[in-house]
Amino acid sequence: MAVNEALNALSTTDGSNTPNDADVIGSTLDDELRSIKANIARAAREEYTATQSVAFAVAVTGLNKIFPVGAATTVTASLVTAAAALDGFRVTFVNVGSSEVLLDGHSAETINGATTYSLRSLYDRATVVCDGSNWHLVNGPARTQEVRAIYYLTSNQSLADNTIADVTGWTKVTDLGDDFNSTTGVFTAPVDGTYLITGNGVIDVTGDDTEQFQISITNGADTTYARSDVTPGAGALGRDPGVSISVIIEMAATETYKMRAVQRTSAARNLLAGLSNTNMQIVRIA
């Protein structure tokens, strides 16, 4: 009796395919059926991969895989195209590092309506499923406020009279993704989101009531988003004058922000160092 040698040789009509009963099947068909069985078995279980510590792409072979991902800096996992993944493709990621894991849909493809999704904390876990066009989050960490960075001025910084200056030279208290440059004082948003920036500044003066001291938060183009100042000076306050600032900003990924300061006392003054004097905190709130 002739046998069907390959999967595409099989008929969809009941009882019309050979072999039957004890007849053997062709070797090619046998291999194909074994492969189908293996894929079905694999689709029914999840498998851990080796830990990923640098940016990587998820291929179609990533079906039902669990990717432990982590490093000291942000690691990006680029998803396979939805057209290649097809409806029902499922993959899981676990943050096992000290920084952020960023899931990135291909081109304009989205994850729950956004082009990226982040696992921000150690052991955060997310499973995404493809619908053939985009991706949907099946489970993931609840979104809560996260402190991205806290820094304070390392050494006193001299401020010339009536001259706006970037505040530079900071010491880290914490920095989730090392997104704050301690030398330049520039914070770079790791992902799109809503950020709360707060800061304090103190200068040493012994002058009269005509003094003014101001700090501001600006972007990379030196556009000011918030400013706060104090007048009169130390003579009236009985202490070195300080100011506080707080602003909520919608940031796009890679957008930059920094603190600037200016004083008008007719002489150079020091911006005072230390956590209780000049500091800056950045919190992602959404």
Buried (B, 14 or more C-beta within 10 A) or exposed (E): EEBBBEEEEBEEEEEEBBBEEEEEBBEEBEEBEEEEEEEEEBEEEBEEBEEBBEBBEBEEEBBBBBBBBBBEBBBBBBBBBBEEBBEEBBBBBBBBBBBBBBBBBBEEBBBEEBBBBBBBBEEBBBBBBBEEEBBEBEEBBEEEEBBBBBBBBBEBBEBEEEEBBBBBBBBEBEBBBBBBBBEBBBBBBBBBBEBBBBBBBBBBBEBEEEBBBBBBBBBEEEEEBBBBBBEBBBBEBEEBBBBEBEBBBEBEEEBBBBBBBBBBBEEEBBBBBBEEBBBBBBBBEE
